[in-house]
């Protein structure tokens, strides 16, 4: 069993055969993601050699691919994003709300990712904003940070949006802060009904405009009557909207965001084994209670790669979005007003010194300062000092 197994190892070993077997069936985006993960932190992307000023210890640091689907590259991206979000937190409780698409709609979403995932964002956010603004419920304008996930724990296709929402909002007249109840934000049944209506109405509009594509087993849905028959069962289903109890303080909110915002279909730490039987990994079976929820699964390698590629997003698609008080250019003014209405202190102005672009971890031998002694380009190997011992640990610059 290897504790350091990575998705990149699987792609390097089995990726060429997978591409050959599925030639003509993989999109350019799929090929780019596979190539990026395979080459991440290898000589193929170039890098530099750094040495300690004190003891002379040296090491090679290969460049990261920085692809948003790469498990190795998301840690640094998440830390940078969180540092920017920390100043946005308000001194109130925060709720976690999840909007999920039923399986019949998820099938359509898979063949129309950009359009339907965008519709999922818009319908879910409008649902929250509309119900929150209703005087019968909260009667306020709220803020939302929404993150798209397209996978279940076993890497099956399961599109849903996670939302982090402050427990309250600014009254519609802008003169006071309206707090939610301590353990209750908005009624999930009401949210589910409006979400279903908004989503299905706009999905039908997309179909009528000829903007949806259908292939394979869904090809018949190009006909309007077949499309309506396909959606008929979900019009009567209860659409799942899940609201968790509020987080225990801002630190818990940040901890949650650090786990969810830059997550990919499977993290390296969930991988257990890669051999002739396939890929073995840990997953959660949410149908089981308690400790039995943690399970182990083995997939043949081709199926593992196929499931991973299910979750490659369209080029340029934004999977983290902000709405209401946290939206775009108005965020700064809205948060300042919210703090004023809450009589809360403004965020600290003594910004911590940002991590410099050329930051390098200290020397593993003596803790001294590491300096760059050589930079090498893509597909070139570094020239190490004669007789020096190399450190096989590769790090991103």
N, C-alpha and C positions, 0 to 999 in steps of 0.2 A: 504494500500500500504506500502511495506517495502522498505526503502531506503538502508538497509544493506543486501538485499538478495544476495546470492552467488550461483554459480554453484554447490559448495559442498553441499549446503542445498538440492538442487534438487536431486543430486546423492544419498545423504544419505536417503532421503525419498522414492525415486522411483527406486533407483539402484537395490536393491535386487529383486524386482518384474521383472524388465527389464531383469536381468541376468537369472532368472528362465524361463521367456517367450521365451528368445532367446538362451537358452542353446544349445551348439553345433554349433552356428552360430557366436559366438564372438571369436576373436583371443585371444591368450595369452596376446598380447600387449594391446588390448582393455580392458581386465580384469585388467591388471596392472595399466593402466591409471585411470580407475574408482576407484580402491582401493586406489591409491595414493591421488586422489582429495578428496575422502570421509574421509580419515584419516589425511589429512593435518592440522597441528596445533591442534591436539587433543591428548589426553592421549595415544592413540594407538601408537604414534611415540615417546613417551617419552618427556622429557624436563627438566626444572629446575625451582626452586623457587628463586627469587631474592628479596632482601630487601634493603631499603635505609639506608645508614650509619648514616644519620642525624636524620630523623624523625621516622624510623622504618617501614614506609609504605612498604608493600610487594605485589608481584604479581606473577602469574604463567606465564611462557613462554613455550609454547609447540613447538616442533620441526616442521620445514617445511618439506614437502615431496620432494621438489626440482625437481619435475617432470616438464619437459619443456612444458607440455600441461596444467598445473595447472594455472588458472588465478591469484591466490594469490601469486605465487612464482616468477612471471616473472619480477616484479618491481625491486627487488634487483639484479637479474641476468642482467637486462638491464643497471642498473647503473654501475655495475662492467665492463661490456663490453664497455660502452660508455667512461669510464675513460681511458680505454686502447686505444680506437680509436681517442681520442681527439688529441693526439700527431701526428696522421697521416694526419691531415688536412693541405692542402696547401692554400696559399693566392690567390685563384682563385675562379671563380664562379663554382658552382656544379649543375649538371643537374640530373633530375629524369626521368628514362626511364623504361617503363613497357612492358614486352613481355607476351602475353596471348595465350593460346592454344584454338583453336576452339572446340565447343561442341563435335564433332565427335571424336576428339582425346582425349578430356578430359575423355570420357567414357572408352577408352582403358587405359588411365593413371590410372583410379580408380582401375582397376583390376591388374595393374602392377606398383604399386606406385614407388618402388625403382628404377626400370629400366627407366621408362618414366620420372619421376621427375628429375633423374640424366641427362637424355638426354635433357630435357628442359634447365637445367643449362648450359650444354656443348654447345648446339646449339646457345643459346642466347649470351653467352659470346664470342664464336668464331665469331659470326656475328658482334658483336660490335668491337672486336679486328681487324677483317679483313677489315671492311669498314673504320675504323679509320686509319689503316696503309696505305690505298690506297692514293697515292699522289693526286688523283683527289678530295679527300675529306679533310682529315686532315693531312695525311702523318706522323703519329706519333703513338707511343706506349702509350696507355692510361691505367688508373687504374680503377678497378671496384669493388664495394662491392655489392653483389647480395643477396637478401633475398627471399625465397620461401614462398608464401601464397597459400593456396589451397581452400580458401573459398570466397564466396561473402558475402555481408553484412547480408543476411538472412541465412547464414551458409550452403548454397548450395555448391556443388562441383564446384569450379571455379579456376583451377590451373593457376598461373601466377607468374612471377618473377619481383620484384622491384629492380632497380639498381640505385645506386648513383655513378655518374661519374664526375670527375673533368673536367672543361671546357678547355681541352687541354691535351697535352702529350709531351713526350720526342721525339724529331726527331729521325728517324731511324738510323742516324749516331751517335746519342748520344751527339751532340754538342750544341744543342739549345732547348729551350722550344717552342713548337708550340701552340699558343692560338687559341681556337675556336672563332667564332664570338660571340658577347655579348649575343645574344638570340637564338643562333642556334648551335647545336652540330653536328648532322649527319642527313641525309635525311631519314625520317621514311619509305617512300615507298621502298627505296633501302634496308633498314634494313629488312623490312617485307618480301621481295622477297627472300633474301638470307636465312633468318631464316626459311622460309617455305621449301626451297629446302634442306637445311642441315638437318632439323628435319625429314622430310618425307623420305629422302634417308636412314638415319640411323635407323629410325623406321622399314622400310622394311627389312633392314639388320638383325635387331633383330628378326623379324618374320621368315625370311628365316633360321635363326640359331635355330629356335624352342625355343626361350627364352621367348616368350610372352605366357601368359595363358589367356584363355577366358572361361567365365561361363555364365549361364543363357541366357539372350537374345542375348548375344554376342558370344555364343558358336560356331556359324557357321563361325566366322572369323578365326578359325583355318585353314580353307582352303584358299590357297593363292589367288584364284580368287575372293572369297567373300571378303577377306581383301582389295584387290585392288579396288573392287567396292565400298566398304565402304569409302575408302579414296578419290575416284574420285572427289566428290564435293569440298573437301577442297583444292585440287590441283589448283582449279580455283578461290577459294576465296581469298580475300585480308586478310592476317593475321595481326592482330592488334598489332602494335608497337606504343606506345604512349610516347611522350617526352614532359615533362613539362618545362616551363621557368626556368631559373636558380634560385637557392635559394638566398635569400638576406643575404649573409654572413655566416661564419662558424657556428655561433650560431644557425641559422635556419637549417643548415644541421644536427647538433647534435639533435635539437628538433625533427626533422623528424625521425632520426634514433631511438630515444628513443621511438617513437610511433610505429614503424614498425618492428624493429628487433626481439623483443621478444613477439610479439602479438600472441594471441591464437584465436581460432575460434570466441569466444565471450567473452568480458570482463564483469566482475561483474557489472560495473556501467551502462551497457546497460539493465540490468534486471529490470523489473518493478514489476511483480507480479507472484506468484506461488500459484495456488489454484486448486479446482476441475475441472476448465475449462482447465487447462494446464499452460504453461509458457508464459508470456507476456513480450515482450522486444522491444526495439527501434532498427530500422534499417534504412538504406538509400536506397531509390528507385532511382537509377541513371537515370531512364527514365523520371523522373519528374524534372522540373526546380526549382531553387532557394529554397525558404523556404518549398515548398511542398515536397522536397526530403526526409525530416525527417518523417518517418512513424512508426506506431506501429503494431506489429504482435502478434498473439496468436497461439501457436502450442500445440497440445496435448502433454503430457509429454513424452510419448514414442517416438514421432517424434522429439522432441527437443533433447533427448538423442541420437537418431540415427544420427541426423545431426551433433551433436558435435563429435561423434565418427568417422564420415566420414574423419575427418582431423587428426586422429592419424597417425603419421609418422612411417615408418619402423624403427626398432631398429637400432641405430647407424647412421641414415641418417643425414647428415649435411645440415641444412636449411639456413645457412649463409656462403657464400663462397667469396673468393677474387681472383681477376685475374689481369694479367698485372703487372703494377707497384706496386700493393698491394698484390701480390701473395707471400705466404709463406716466405721462407728464404731470398728471394731477396728484400723484401719490404723495409727493413732498408736502404740498399744501394741505391735503386731506389729513395726513398724519399729524401735522402741526396743529390743525384745528381739533382733532380728536384728543390730543394730549392736553390742549387748553381746556376742553370741556371736561376732561377727566381730572383736571388739576394735577397732572403728572409732570414730572421734571422732563425737560427735553433730553434726548440721547446725549451721552458724553461727547464733547467736542474734541477731547484730546485723543485723536485717532492714533491707534497703535501704528508704529512704523510698519508699512507694508513689506511683505516678503520681497526682497529684491529679485529682479529677473534672473540674476546670476547666482542665486542662492545655491549653496552646496552643503550637504551634511558634513559635519566635522570628521576629521580623520578617525577611522575605526580603531587605530592603533594607539594614538596618544591624545586624541581630541583636538589636535591642532587645526589650523586653517588650511583648507585645500584650495589650490590655485590651478588654473588650466595651463597645461604645458603643451598641449597639441590639440588641434581641431581637425577631424577627418570627415570627408564628405560621404555621401551615400555610396554604399557598396564598396567602401574602402576600409581596409583594416588599419588600426593604429600601429605606430611603431613604438614599442615599449622600450624603456631604458634597458640597456644590456645587462643581463644577469638579474634583473629585478623580478620579483614574484608578482604575478597578476592576481587580482581578486576577481573571482568569477561572478560576483554579485553585480548585476547590471542595474543602474539607476538612471532615471530620467534627469536631464539637466534642469 
